[in-house]
Amino acid sequence: MNENYYKDQGFPEAVLPCCPIEKRLRGQAALVTGASSGIGKAIAIALGHAGADVLLNYGSKDEEARKVAEEVSRCGARCVTHKADVSGEDQVIAMFARMREEFGSLDILVNNAGLQKDAAFDEMTADQWDRVINVNLRGQFLCSREAVREFKRRGVRPEISCAAGKIICISSVHDIIPWAGHVNYAASKGGVMMMMKSIAQEVAPFRIRVNSISPGAVRTPINTAAWSTPEAYDDLMRLVPYKRIGEPEDIGRAAVWLASDDSDYITGATIYVDGGMTLYPGFETGG
Ligand code: BGC
């Protein structure tokens, strides 16, 4: 298949309308974890452009985080950066205290920080297992707990949103697709799915909505090897019925919608934003 196959077919590139006139999230404050690059960066920008103020959490890349913050605030939103490891309880508690200092409260939490430490199962070290589970699952637990505490304390402000708060867990297609060589990662995302649903069930009576977005293959630094050469891209397309890689902005748009009152009756749901990766593409011709 030639390198330009997908372009030659006239498949359109994904586009993000910048600074939409309608600011659906105006007056709301969001905390996005792991937002100095990739999907977290696109979500922070999309929320900012939809009118939300943003606390942009990141782990280590100061300069990148600063640049993303500039982009978030380009359409008028306020954005502050906050460095913290989401797997550290004290750091998470301090980050939510900062959130209240800066913005008064919290309306939207996006649990995005996540990483991979891949290894064949029998070679996987306990450190590789722990780091992935700690950031991807414990981190989402700690941040969600602080968010729920704040949402319960404050309750619904009808002039701002129908809900007391919204939590969006960034999971993965690997919360249902097993993934050899990535057992720690798949286990963490499977855990995120059940954690999300169980929290959603528990806090729904408080008008707190909890949902997941499960991305498929998205063009970010975490999976460069899967899309950066024509051969790798063609291989990847065998797993994607829609025949294009996801762009981080595809996830940003879904996050804005899930954070807005347009999705007010949705809680405990997982939205797969994956170009059909979860549709068993092997069965397109087999079976
Ligand atoms: C992983 C990527 C992978 C994608 C589809 C994501 O959750 O982080 O590395 O390309 O799933 O397999």
Boltz pocket constraint, residues with backbone or C-beta under 6 A from the ligand:
constraints:
  - pocket:
      binder: B
      contacts: [[A, 116], [A, 171], [A, 172], [A, 173], [A, 174], [A, 215], [A, 216], [A, 217], [A, 218], [A, 222], [A, 223], [A, 226]]
      max_distance: 6.0
